[in-house]
Amino acid sequence: MVHGRRALPELTELTATHWTSGGSGMLSVQRCLRCRRWSFPPSPCCRYCWCTDLAFEPVTGKGVLVSWSRVDEPVGSASTPPNLVGVVNLEEGVRLLLGLVEAGPDDLRVGAPVCLVFEQIDDRIWLPLAEIEESDLFDDRIEAVS
């Protein structure tokens, strides 16, 4: 399914809880009830212990930026400015690839604190995005010297 310039996730019995959970203001991620490890993307069984007893639980929505990229190619016929996408490690250890909002390339640093925000795409899908949180950790920038 495509919405505007985005390819949207297909809501299935396995994935619907994850993609609709943003409506509550919190992202839910699958977790094994036996070994308690998080599982993303959703899977019919645990990647670690092969248990099939999995449930969706909310995560804090806090994490750090691990890496990022600027995507200059427009998707489809959209003529939008460059998009920033980032790899985010959530506090729970879940790693997600998310769109970065309210940030420019100069705002991004490895280890920058982020929080999840949501964009409502339609009446069911809430797309998780990452927003850089204010931090004085990166006030002193180190310049490269040649």
BALOBA-1460 file (C-alpha; in Angstrom, 3 decimals):
// residues 146
<rec num="1" residu="m" x="0.000" y="0.000" z="0.000"/>
<rec num="2" residu="v" x="1.301" y="3.514" z="-0.821"/>
<rec num="3" residu="h" x="0.280" y="6.725" z="0.909"/>
<rec num="4" residu="g" x="1.518" y="9.927" z="-0.727"/>
<rec num="5" residu="r" x="5.238" y="9.318" z="-1.056"/>
<rec num="6" residu="r" x="5.519" y="6.411" z="1.397"/>
<rec num="7" residu="a" x="5.151" y="2.690" z="1.005"/>
<rec num="8" residu="l" x="3.100" y="1.617" z="3.994"/>
<rec num="9" residu="p" x="3.304" y="-1.592" z="5.967"/>
<rec num="10" residu="e" x="0.736" y="-4.262" z="5.317"/>
<rec num="11" residu="l" x="-1.433" y="-4.831" z="8.359"/>
<rec num="12" residu="t" x="-1.552" y="-8.551" z="9.037"/>
<rec num="13" residu="e" x="-2.576" y="-10.549" z="12.079"/>
<rec num="14" residu="l" x="1.119" y="-10.636" z="13.029"/>
<rec num="15" residu="t" x="1.990" y="-6.950" z="12.444"/>
<rec num="16" residu="a" x="-1.194" y="-4.937" z="13.031"/>
<rec num="17" residu="t" x="-0.619" y="-4.388" z="16.770"/>
<rec num="18" residu="h" x="2.802" y="-2.872" z="16.124"/>
<rec num="19" residu="w" x="1.710" y="-0.509" z="13.343"/>
<rec num="20" residu="t" x="-1.463" y="0.688" z="15.069"/>
<rec num="21" residu="s" x="-0.045" y="1.086" z="18.598"/>
<rec num="22" residu="g" x="1.074" y="4.678" z="18.039"/>
<rec num="23" residu="g" x="-2.546" y="5.739" z="18.422"/>
<rec num="24" residu="s" x="-2.038" y="5.278" z="22.166"/>
<rec num="25" residu="g" x="1.102" y="7.446" z="22.079"/>
<rec num="26" residu="m" x="3.353" y="4.458" z="22.755"/>
<rec num="27" residu="l" x="4.972" y="1.973" z="20.405"/>
<rec num="28" residu="s" x="4.319" y="-1.706" z="21.118"/>
<rec num="29" residu="v" x="6.972" y="-4.249" z="20.189"/>
<rec num="30" residu="q" x="6.712" y="-8.012" z="20.283"/>
<rec num="31" residu="r" x="8.340" y="-9.740" z="23.276"/>
<rec num="32" residu="c" x="8.867" y="-13.401" z="24.144"/>
<rec num="33" residu="l" x="6.989" y="-14.464" z="27.257"/>
<rec num="34" residu="r" x="9.546" y="-17.186" z="28.035"/>
<rec num="35" residu="c" x="12.986" y="-15.550" z="27.616"/>
<rec num="36" residu="r" x="11.672" y="-11.923" z="27.778"/>
<rec num="37" residu="r" x="13.708" y="-10.813" z="24.739"/>
<rec num="38" residu="w" x="12.281" y="-8.261" z="22.332"/>
<rec num="39" residu="s" x="11.529" y="-9.299" z="18.769"/>
<rec num="40" residu="f" x="11.449" y="-6.876" z="15.874"/>
<rec num="41" residu="p" x="10.208" y="-7.206" z="13.233"/>
<rec num="42" residu="p" x="7.289" y="-9.285" z="14.515"/>
<rec num="43" residu="s" x="7.764" y="-13.003" z="14.110"/>
<rec num="44" residu="p" x="5.611" y="-16.093" z="14.730"/>
<rec num="45" residu="c" x="8.259" y="-17.443" z="17.135"/>
<rec num="46" residu="c" x="11.100" y="-16.086" z="19.273"/>
<rec num="47" residu="r" x="14.414" y="-15.726" z="17.444"/>
<rec num="48" residu="y" x="16.298" y="-16.748" z="20.581"/>
<rec num="49" residu="c" x="14.409" y="-19.617" z="22.245"/>
<rec num="50" residu="w" x="11.904" y="-20.569" z="19.498"/>
<rec num="51" residu="c" x="8.970" y="-20.134" z="21.870"/>
<rec num="52" residu="t" x="5.677" y="-19.280" z="20.183"/>
<rec num="53" residu="d" x="4.306" y="-17.428" z="23.224"/>
<rec num="54" residu="l" x="4.846" y="-13.809" z="22.209"/>
<rec num="55" residu="a" x="2.982" y="-10.673" z="23.199"/>
<rec num="56" residu="f" x="3.158" y="-7.003" z="22.300"/>
<rec num="57" residu="e" x="4.361" y="-4.684" z="25.071"/>
<rec num="58" residu="p" x="4.898" y="-0.919" z="25.032"/>
<rec num="59" residu="v" x="8.445" y="0.456" z="24.928"/>
<rec num="60" residu="t" x="9.598" y="3.729" z="26.492"/>
<rec num="61" residu="g" x="10.108" y="5.450" z="23.161"/>
<rec num="62" residu="k" x="13.523" y="6.719" z="24.301"/>
<rec num="63" residu="g" x="16.772" y="5.819" z="22.615"/>
<rec num="64" residu="v" x="19.919" y="7.017" z="20.913"/>
<rec num="65" residu="l" x="20.870" y="7.683" z="17.319"/>
<rec num="66" residu="v" x="23.365" y="5.119" z="16.021"/>
<rec num="67" residu="s" x="23.656" y="6.154" z="12.380"/>
<rec num="68" residu="w" x="21.786" y="8.123" z="9.732"/>
<rec num="69" residu="s" x="21.561" y="8.834" z="6.048"/>
<rec num="70" residu="r" x="20.133" y="11.522" z="3.820"/>
<rec num="71" residu="v" x="17.828" y="10.217" z="1.093"/>
<rec num="72" residu="d" x="17.804" y="12.596" z="-1.866"/>
<rec num="73" residu="e" x="15.843" y="10.473" z="-4.351"/>
<rec num="74" residu="p" x="12.154" y="11.348" z="-4.400"/>
<rec num="75" residu="v" x="9.772" y="8.424" z="-4.109"/>
<rec num="76" residu="g" x="7.326" y="8.181" z="-6.976"/>
<rec num="77" residu="s" x="6.208" y="11.573" z="-8.252"/>
<rec num="78" residu="a" x="6.756" y="13.361" z="-4.931"/>
<rec num="79" residu="s" x="8.953" y="16.438" z="-5.100"/>
<rec num="80" residu="t" x="9.912" y="16.730" z="-1.463"/>
<rec num="81" residu="p" x="13.056" y="17.986" z="0.224"/>
<rec num="82" residu="p" x="15.705" y="15.440" z="1.245"/>
<rec num="83" residu="n" x="14.638" y="13.017" z="3.952"/>
<rec num="84" residu="l" x="16.763" y="11.973" z="6.900"/>
<rec num="85" residu="v" x="16.503" y="8.414" z="8.159"/>
<rec num="86" residu="g" x="18.267" y="7.039" z="11.181"/>
<rec num="87" residu="v" x="19.103" y="3.825" z="12.946"/>
<rec num="88" residu="v" x="17.894" y="4.160" z="16.528"/>
<rec num="89" residu="n" x="18.640" y="1.901" z="19.488"/>
<rec num="90" residu="l" x="15.777" y="2.038" z="21.943"/>
<rec num="91" residu="e" x="16.478" y="1.703" z="25.686"/>
<rec num="92" residu="e" x="15.048" y="-1.814" z="25.545"/>
<rec num="93" residu="g" x="17.659" y="-2.886" z="22.980"/>
<rec num="94" residu="v" x="15.330" y="-2.838" z="19.979"/>
<rec num="95" residu="r" x="16.968" y="-1.340" z="16.871"/>
<rec num="96" residu="l" x="14.694" y="0.494" z="14.412"/>
<rec num="97" residu="l" x="15.162" y="2.318" z="11.121"/>
<rec num="98" residu="l" x="13.073" y="5.491" z="11.425"/>
<rec num="99" residu="g" x="12.467" y="8.751" z="9.659"/>
<rec num="100" residu="l" x="14.081" y="11.675" z="11.533"/>
<rec num="101" residu="v" x="11.870" y="14.708" z="12.045"/>
<rec num="102" residu="e" x="12.487" y="18.245" z="13.249"/>
<rec num="103" residu="a" x="16.225" y="17.876" z="12.582"/>
<rec num="104" residu="g" x="18.723" y="18.932" z="9.977"/>
<rec num="105" residu="p" x="21.981" y="17.184" z="9.101"/>
<rec num="106" residu="d" x="23.935" y="19.498" z="11.436"/>
<rec num="107" residu="d" x="21.778" y="18.424" z="14.403"/>
<rec num="108" residu="l" x="22.737" y="14.756" z="14.123"/>
<rec num="109" residu="r" x="25.404" y="13.076" z="16.256"/>
<rec num="110" residu="v" x="26.087" y="9.448" z="17.114"/>
<rec num="111" residu="g" x="24.625" y="8.926" z="20.570"/>
<rec num="112" residu="a" x="22.196" y="11.838" z="20.306"/>
<rec num="113" residu="p" x="19.144" y="11.164" z="22.481"/>
<rec num="114" residu="v" x="15.911" y="10.613" z="20.556"/>
<rec num="115" residu="c" x="12.282" y="10.071" z="21.390"/>
<rec num="116" residu="l" x="9.583" y="8.484" z="19.289"/>
<rec num="117" residu="v" x="6.792" y="10.545" z="17.804"/>
<rec num="118" residu="f" x="4.023" y="9.307" z="15.541"/>
<rec num="119" residu="e" x="2.502" y="10.393" z="12.256"/>
<rec num="120" residu="q" x="-1.063" y="9.221" z="11.728"/>
<rec num="121" residu="i" x="-1.199" y="7.930" z="8.177"/>
<rec num="122" residu="d" x="-4.815" y="6.800" z="8.039"/>
<rec num="123" residu="d" x="-7.468" y="5.699" z="10.504"/>
<rec num="124" residu="r" x="-5.327" y="2.709" z="11.586"/>
<rec num="125" residu="i" x="-1.614" y="3.186" z="10.861"/>
<rec num="126" residu="w" x="0.556" y="5.347" z="13.101"/>
<rec num="127" residu="l" x="4.072" y="5.573" z="11.662"/>
<rec num="128" residu="p" x="6.807" y="5.812" z="14.308"/>
<rec num="129" residu="l" x="9.409" y="8.524" z="13.698"/>
<rec num="130" residu="a" x="12.381" y="9.749" z="15.736"/>
<rec num="131" residu="e" x="12.910" y="13.263" z="17.006"/>
<rec num="132" residu="i" x="16.243" y="14.465" z="18.398"/>
<rec num="133" residu="e" x="15.840" y="15.557" z="22.012"/>
<rec num="134" residu="e" x="17.464" y="18.675" z="23.362"/>
<rec num="135" residu="s" x="20.813" y="17.863" z="24.915"/>
<rec num="136" residu="d" x="23.781" y="19.912" z="26.050"/>
<rec num="137" residu="l" x="25.924" y="16.807" z="25.484"/>
<rec num="138" residu="f" x="26.819" y="17.982" z="21.984"/>
<rec num="139" residu="d" x="27.316" y="21.711" z="22.599"/>
<rec num="140" residu="d" x="31.067" y="21.435" z="22.191"/>
<rec num="141" residu="r" x="31.705" y="20.303" z="18.666"/>
<rec num="142" residu="i" x="35.026" y="18.804" z="17.769"/>
<rec num="143" residu="e" x="36.348" y="20.102" z="14.487"/>
<rec num="144" residu="a" x="38.395" y="17.878" z="12.209"/>
<rec num="145" residu="v" x="41.934" y="19.178" z="11.794"/>
<rec num="146" residu="s" x="44.098" y="18.323" z="8.825"/>
